[in-house]
């Protein structure tokens, strides 16, 4: 700038145009001998004013050129460092934003999977509930038809005899106590003789039957007979209701296949 150039010219004019100075010094401490004083030559005396001005101008231009080059170098270095730092900060923020969005994306994907799983589970439960209702409806209808079995006296008499023989073969006791519905008491008395003979033919054992004519089975059991040993610790409930429950558990897989079909990917085993 103009101010800097003016100060530089004044400084150089002072240095070149000042009177001679004598710098005295002794080197006896360094070389062990005396030295003559050094006198700077009088530059102003040997140079005219035009030469001084020319030299000053050259030095000013040189200094200004060096200063400009240095300033440019500083500016370039500063700009380079600025760009490097700016790039680092931008890259850091980009990575930070990408990390945040990846985390949000994962959370959204997880929530989506959870919702989908919940919807599928609810649909499966609804299908299973509907299937179970259909199966229960079948066995409920079968239970409702038990009352029709006892209306045919001839068939029910043979059925009651077979149930009694089956219970005797299960107990294999010398004395067995029997309970039936109140309405089946006479039918039981009518088949007990044939049942004992059939039991002896099958097992080769005799048995004494004791019919309980005071404590009867409930009417909603559907019919059949309940057998117990002498002390009542072992019982065989061979009523139609219990036989239906047993058939329910045993025939449930086959009933499911018949009703719903075997093309069911969720079932790996059938029992």
Secondary structure, DSSP 8 states (H G I E B T S, - for coil): -HHHHHHHHHHHHHHHHS---EE----HHHHSS----EE---HHHHS-HHHHHHHHHHHHHHHHHHHHHHHHHHHHHHHHHHHHHHHHHHHHHHHHHHHHHHHHHHHHHHHHHHHHHHHHHHHHHHHHHHHHHHHHHHHHHHHHTHHHHTTSHHHHHHHHHHHHHHHHHHH--SEEEEE-BGGGHHHHHHHHHHHHHHHHHHH----EEEE-SSS-B-GGG-SEEEEE-TTSSSEEEEEHHHHHHHHHHHHHHHHHHHHH-S--TT-----
